[in-house]
Structure formats: C-alpha cells, structure tokens
C-alpha cells in the first residue's frame, strides 16, 4: 500500500453521490398514537463488550498518511465527544513505514479514553495482529475481508489461500474482541456458515449500497467497467441472512447514511450501524459544526423511536418494517 492510494480513496469517496439502495425500499410501521416522549428514548446499545450511548459508529476510512491522519484527528475528537467507537483505516502501511506507525501510536496518545478499533487484513499473521492492537492499545480488532476489492485493484492480492487459517489463528492470539468486517460486498450464507465454523462472534456484514471501492479502483485506473462490479449482496440482504445465526453479534454498514437507515438496521437485528462517507463529509466543517450535525442525527433517531412507540433498541424488531423489495 502507498500514500497515493490512500489519498485517491479519500478523494474518490468524497466525490461519490449518495445513491438509492435497498434501505429506500423499506418503510416504517407508523404508530399513530405513541405513548412515550422524546426524553423517554434510550439509544444505548452494547457491542464488542462495551456499552455505548448511541447505536452508530465511525467506520474505517483512512490513516497512516498526512491527509488521512488529519481526518482521523478530527473524527477521533468527534467520536470522543459522543462516546462513539472509532474504527481506524487499514494499518498495513504502519508495517511498511515507520512514520505511519508513529501516527497510529500518536492517535492513542492524543485520545487516551477513545474506544478504538484496530484494522488489519487477513494476510496478517497472529504476531502482526497482536502488534496492530498494541500499536493503538486498541479496544477491539477488525479484520477486513475485501477479496473483490483486491481483485479489482491492479496492485491487489491474488492469493487468498491463507485467509481462513490466519483468521482462525488470530482469534486465538488476540485478547480483545475480533470483528470480521466486509467492505461493501455483503455476507452470504456460505460466508456466515464458515465464520460460524471458525468461531467468529462479531461480524459487520457491510453490503452493497454505499461507497463502492471496486468502482473507485476503476476510476483510479481510468476505466469505466469490470465484470466484478456485479459481485456482492446488499446490507439488507445480509442482515436478513444473519438473522438465522443468533450466535453472531451483528453490526451493519454499507449504504447507511441517515437516522432512518440506522433504525432499519437495528430493527433487522444489528447492534449498531457504521457510517463512513457521512462522517467523511462532515470533516469539511469545523468540529463544532460536526458536533451540531451529529446532535441533529441523534434527535432524528429519537423522533423515529417515538413514532414507532419504542423506548430502547432492544424493543425494535422486523415487525416495525414494511418491505417493498
């Protein structure tokens, strides 16, 4: 990995417009006579062994290079203000570049009370995974599985034969919760069965509907199409499949960009919802404006809860949704 690629990912991701996705084909069951007030709503949720005040998190984006570090500092300050989990971008660069490693270490030094989720790929050995967690003194570890993305990249991986074994061994070696995280292609039935067999407890199904990294890689190559663009399933489809695996603690990302899509994810069984582009776009503003906009998001969440006549996340269910899929 190099700095230019990280800069390209940020540039192209910011340029992407929010598109229609499967969340737009789900409606809420409106309760005409709710019996609660806004102040009754408790948005707290528990995942990755920790209780959080709000059911959303800042998803992995960047880090290790100058532009990425500047973004991470703003996002970390925002996350700390609201007590949100902060997922860093891939730490691969930190194992190639000493300055990148130092920048990740400084993130923890500057934000000692922040809940940080480290981020590696499945090519990491257990020793490297332990080092990645130590680098950030991370509260949890995400292993991003991005085979489609890698195959679209000209410089991406072509050999995935060690992924399963590495994940199994990392689960044994790392002492913090380990999350297996897709990156926009969703988790199918065979994937969920394999992860269950491996012993995975935490997953982020991250389906199609949000930022498309395959398309971004094609833009980097000045191409417009690829036979791999059709791969993947949506976040909604992944969440519906994951309902058959109650032993997983499920997180959702991919196409989640509003209070409505957060609540729909929660009603489908997610413990929390992750957003990347939403927060990346907020970085254009001063921190106080970022805080104001997230406050508005929280109020919108509370309003939807009231209109569904539910006080807490655990009361949400699929019965609160109408599908037009």
C-alpha positions in Angstrom: 0.0 0.0 0.0 1.2 3.6 -0.6 0.2 7.1 0.4 -1.1 7.9 -3.1 -3.6 5.1 -3.0 -4.9 6.3 0.4 -5.2 9.8 -0.9 -7.0 8.5 -4.0 -9.5 6.6 -1.9 -10.4 9.7 0.1 -10.7 11.9 -3.0 -12.9 9.5 -4.9 -15.0 8.5 -1.9 -15.8 12.2 -1.2 -16.9 12.7 -4.8 -19.4 9.8 -4.7 -23.0 10.8 -4.5 -25.4 9.1 -2.1 -27.4 6.6 -4.3 -30.6 4.8 -3.9 -30.2 1.4 -2.2 -32.3 -1.3 -0.6 -32.9 0.8 2.5 -35.1 3.0 0.3 -37.4 0.0 -0.3 -38.2 -0.4 3.4 -40.8 1.7 5.2 -41.6 2.0 8.9 -44.9 0.9 10.6 -46.1 4.2 11.9 -47.8 4.2 15.3 -50.4 7.0 15.2 -50.8 7.3 19.0 -47.4 6.9 20.6 -47.3 6.7 24.4 -43.7 8.0 25.1 -41.9 11.3 25.0 -38.6 12.1 23.3 -36.8 12.1 26.7 -38.0 8.6 27.3 -35.9 7.2 24.4 -32.8 5.3 25.4 -30.5 4.9 22.4 -27.8 2.9 24.2 -26.6 -0.4 22.9 -23.9 -2.9 23.8 -21.4 -4.5 21.3 -17.8 -5.5 21.3 -18.0 -6.0 25.0 -18.8 -2.3 25.7 -21.9 -0.3 26.3 -22.3 2.8 24.1 -24.7 5.7 24.4 -25.6 5.7 20.7 -26.2 2.9 18.2 -23.8 4.0 15.5 -20.1 4.3 15.0 -17.5 5.9 12.8 -16.5 3.3 10.3 -13.0 2.7 8.9 -11.7 5.1 6.3 -8.1 6.0 6.4 -4.9 6.7 8.4 -1.1 6.4 8.2 -0.6 9.3 5.7 -0.8 13.0 6.1 -4.3 13.6 4.7 -5.6 10.5 6.4 -4.1 11.4 9.8 -5.6 14.9 9.7 -9.0 13.3 9.0 -8.5 10.8 11.8 -7.7 13.5 14.3 -11.0 15.4 13.6 -13.0 12.1 13.6 -11.4 11.0 16.8 -12.3 14.3 18.5 -15.9 13.9 17.3 -16.0 10.2 18.5 -14.7 11.2 21.9 -17.3 13.9 22.3 -20.1 11.5 21.7 -18.5 8.3 23.1 -18.6 6.6 19.7 -16.4 3.7 18.7 -13.8 4.8 16.2 -12.6 2.3 13.5 -9.3 3.3 12.0 -8.4 2.5 8.4 -6.1 -0.3 7.5 -2.9 -0.4 9.4 -1.0 -2.1 6.6 1.0 1.0 5.9 2.2 1.0 9.5 4.1 -2.2 8.9 5.9 -0.7 5.9 6.6 2.8 7.1 7.8 3.9 10.5 6.2 7.4 10.2 2.8 5.7 9.6 3.3 3.5 12.6 4.1 6.6 14.8 1.0 8.3 13.5 -1.2 5.5 14.7 0.5 5.4 18.0 0.0 9.2 18.4 -3.7 8.7 17.9 -4.0 6.7 21.1 -1.6 9.1 22.9 -3.7 12.1 22.0 -7.0 10.3 22.7 -6.4 8.0 25.7 -10.1 7.5 26.5 -11.3 6.8 23.0 -12.7 3.4 22.1 -10.5 2.5 19.1 -10.9 -0.5 16.8 -7.7 -1.6 15.1 -7.9 -2.7 11.4 -5.9 -5.3 9.5 -6.4 -7.6 6.6 -6.5 -11.5 6.6 -2.9 -11.7 5.3 -1.6 -10.6 8.7 0.0 -13.3 10.9 -1.2 -13.6 14.5 2.0 -11.8 15.6 1.3 -8.9 13.3 -2.3 -8.8 14.6 -1.1 -8.6 18.2 1.3 -5.8 17.1 -1.5 -3.9 15.4 -3.6 -4.0 18.6 -0.7 -2.9 20.7 0.2 -0.1 18.3 -3.2 1.6 19.2 -3.8 -0.1 22.5 -7.0 -0.9 20.7 -10.2 -2.0 22.5 -11.1 -4.3 19.6 -9.7 -5.6 16.3 -11.4 -5.6 12.9 -10.2 -7.9 10.1 -11.5 -6.5 6.8 -12.2 -9.1 4.1 -12.2 -7.4 0.8 -11.5 -10.1 -1.9 -13.5 -8.3 -4.6 -11.7 -5.0 -3.9 -8.3 -6.7 -4.0 -9.0 -8.4 -7.4 -10.2 -5.2 -9.0 -7.0 -3.4 -7.8 -4.1 -3.7 -10.2 -1.7 -4.0 -7.3 -4.2 -6.0 -5.1 -3.8 -9.5 -3.7 -4.3 -12.6 -5.9 -3.7 -15.3 -3.3 -6.3 -15.9 -0.6 -5.3 -19.4 0.4 -4.1 -18.3 3.9 -7.1 -16.1 4.9 -9.1 -18.8 6.7 -6.1 -20.2 8.6 -4.9 -16.7 9.6 -8.3 -15.7 10.9 -8.5 -18.8 13.0 -5.1 -18.2 14.4 -5.6 -14.5 15.1 -8.8 -15.3 17.0 -6.6 -17.4 19.3 -3.8 -14.9 19.6 -5.6 -11.6 20.2 -7.1 -10.8 23.6 -9.6 -8.2 22.5 -12.9 -8.8 20.6 -12.2 -9.6 17.0 -14.7 -8.5 14.3 -14.8 -9.8 10.8 -15.7 -6.9 8.6 -16.8 -6.9 5.0 -16.2 -3.7 3.0 -19.3 -3.2 0.8 -20.0 -6.6 -0.7 -22.1 -8.2 2.0 -22.0 -11.6 3.7 -23.7 -14.6 2.1 -24.9 -17.8 3.6 -21.6 -19.7 2.8 -19.6 -16.9 4.4 -21.8 -16.9 7.5 -21.5 -20.7 7.8 -17.7 -20.6 7.5 -17.4 -17.8 10.1 -19.6 -19.7 12.5 -17.4 -22.8 12.0 -14.2 -20.7 12.6 -15.6 -19.5 15.9 -16.2 -15.8 15.0 -18.5 -14.0 17.4 -18.6 -10.5 15.9 -19.4 -9.5 12.3 -20.0 -6.4 10.2 -22.0 -7.5 7.2 -21.2 -4.3 5.2 -23.2 -4.9 2.0 -23.7 -3.1 -1.3 -25.4 0.2 -1.3 -22.8 2.6 0.0 -19.3 3.6 -1.3 -18.2 1.1 -4.0 -14.5 0.5 -3.7 -14.5 -1.5 -6.9 -15.8 1.5 -8.8 -13.2 3.7 -7.1 -10.4 1.4 -8.1 -11.6 1.5 -11.7 -11.6 5.3 -11.5 -8.0 5.1 -10.4 -7.2 3.1 -13.5 -9.2 5.4 -15.8 -11.6 2.5 -16.6 -15.4 2.5 -16.5 -16.4 -1.1 -16.2 -15.4 -4.5 -14.9 -17.1 -7.9 -14.8 -16.5 -7.8 -11.0 -18.8 -4.8 -10.4 -21.8 -7.1 -10.1 -20.4 -9.0 -7.2 -21.9 -8.8 -3.7 -25.2 -8.5 -1.9 -26.8 -5.6 -0.1 -26.7 -4.8 3.5 -30.4 -5.6 3.9 -30.0 -9.0 2.2 -27.0 -9.7 4.5 -28.9 -8.7 7.6 -31.8 -10.9 6.7 -29.5 -13.9 6.3 -27.7 -13.1 9.5 -31.0 -13.4 11.4 -30.6 -17.2 11.0 -27.4 -17.0 13.1 -28.3 -15.7 16.5 -24.8 -16.5 17.9 -23.3 -13.7 16.0 -23.2 -10.1 17.3 -24.1 -8.3 14.1 -23.0 -4.8 13.1 -24.3 -3.2 9.9 -22.7 -0.8 7.4 -22.9 -0.2 3.7 -25.4 2.4 2.4 -26.3 3.6 5.9 -26.4 7.4 5.8 -29.3 8.7 7.8 -31.3 8.2 11.0 -33.8 6.1 9.1 -31.3 3.6 7.7 -29.7 3.3 11.2 -33.1 2.4 12.7 -33.9 0.0 9.9 -30.6 -1.8 10.5 -31.3 -2.1 14.2 -34.8 -3.4 13.5 -33.2 -6.1 11.4 -31.0 -7.3 14.2 -27.9 -5.1 14.1 -26.5 -4.0 17.4 -25.2 -0.8 15.8 -24.7 0.8 12.4 -21.5 2.1 10.9 -21.1 5.1 8.6 -18.0 6.3 6.7 -19.0 8.7 4.0 -21.4 10.5 6.3 -18.5 11.3 8.7 -16.0 11.9 5.9 -18.2 14.6 4.5 -18.6 16.2 8.0 -14.8 16.7 8.0 -15.3 19.6 5.6 -16.7 21.6 8.6 -15.2 22.8 11.9 -15.5 20.5 14.8 -18.4 22.5 16.4 -20.4 22.2 13.2 -19.7 18.5 13.1 -20.9 18.1 16.6 -24.1 20.1 15.8 -24.9 17.9 12.8 -24.4 14.7 14.9 -26.7 16.2 17.6 -29.3 16.6 14.8 -28.8 13.0 13.8 -29.4 11.8 17.4 -32.6 13.9 17.7 -33.8 12.3 14.4 -33.2 8.9 15.9 -35.2 9.7 19.0 -38.1 11.0 16.9 -38.2 7.8 14.8 -38.2 5.8 18.0 -41.2 7.8 19.3 -43.1 7.3 16.1 -42.5 3.6 16.4 -43.5 3.7 20.0 -40.3 2.1 21.3 -38.1 3.3 24.1 -35.0 1.3 23.5 -33.0 -0.5 20.8 -33.9 -3.9 22.2 -37.6 -3.2 21.5 -37.1 -2.8 17.8 -37.9 -5.7 15.5 -38.6 -6.7 11.9 -42.3 -6.1 12.7 -41.6 -2.4 12.7 -40.8 -2.6 9.0 -42.7 -2.9 5.7 -40.7 -4.3 2.7 -41.3 -3.1 -0.8 -38.3 -5.1 -2.2 
